[in-house]
Amino acid sequence: MQAMYIIAIGWLWVVLLMAITESNIVAGVLTFTFYGLLPCSLLMWLLATPMRRRRLAAKNASQPSAAGPDTETVSRADKQRADNTGQ
C-alpha cells in the first residue's frame, strides 16, 4: 500500500515540474489537473477498492444485527402457513 503512495507522489512531482515549465499559468494549471490530479486520484480510488471492501466486510462481520432475524417477516410467513393448513 505504501508503494502505491510513493508512486503517486512521484508522478505528481513529475507533473508539477511539467506544469511549471508551461508558457502561462492557465496551461500550467490545466497540465497539472489533467495529467496529474485527475488520473492519479482515479487510479488511487480504483486501486483502493479491494481495501475498502475488506474494511466494510470486517465492519459488517464485527457488528451483530440489532434485531436479529426479521421477526415481522417470520410472523407473516407463519400466519400464512397457519391459514393454509387450517383451510
N, C-alpha and C positions, 0 to 999 in steps of 0.2 A: 504494500500500500504506500509506503514512504517513497518508493522508487517512482510511483506514478506522480507524486507531488514534485519530486526533483525534476522529472522530465517536463512537467507543466511549467515550472518556474523557469527552466532553461529556455523553453520555447517562447515564453512571454518576454524573456530578456532579449532574445534574438529579434523578436518582432518589435520590441521597444526601440532597439538600435536601428531597425529598418525605418521605423516611423520618424525617428529623429532626423534621419537623412533626407526626408521628403522635402520638396521645394516650398511648400507652405503648410500652415498649421492644420487646415482642413484635410489635406491629403494625409498628413501625419496621424490625425485622429481617426480618419477612416481606415487607414492601413492598420493601425493598432486594433481597432474594433473588429474589422472583418477578417484580418489574418491572425489575430491573437485572441481577443476576448471571446468572441462567439464560438469559433471552433474548439478552443480549449475548454470552455465551460460545457459545451455539448459533449465533448469526449469524456470529461471528468464525470459528468452526470451519468453517461452510459456505462462507464467502467465501474461506477459505484453502485449500480443497480443490484448486483448479487449481494453486496454487503447490506444494503437497505432491506432486501427481502429476508436475509438471515436474521437481522436485528428485529424485524417485525414478527417473524415466526417465533423467535425466542421470547419476545414480549407477550405474544398471544399464548404461548405454552406456559408461561410462568403465572399468568393471571387466570384463576378459575372463573368460570362463568358465574355471574351474580345470582341467577335464579335457577341454575341447573337446567334440566330439560324444560322445554316449553310446556308448562302444565296446562295451559288453556287448550293447546292443540291436542294434547294427550286426552284430556277430559272430553273434548268434542269427538275424538275418534272412539273413545269408549262408549259415549252416548249413542253414536251411530251404530256401533256393533250391537249394543243392547236393544236398540229399536229394531234392527234387522232380525235378531234372533227371537224377539218376542212376537213378531208377526207371523 
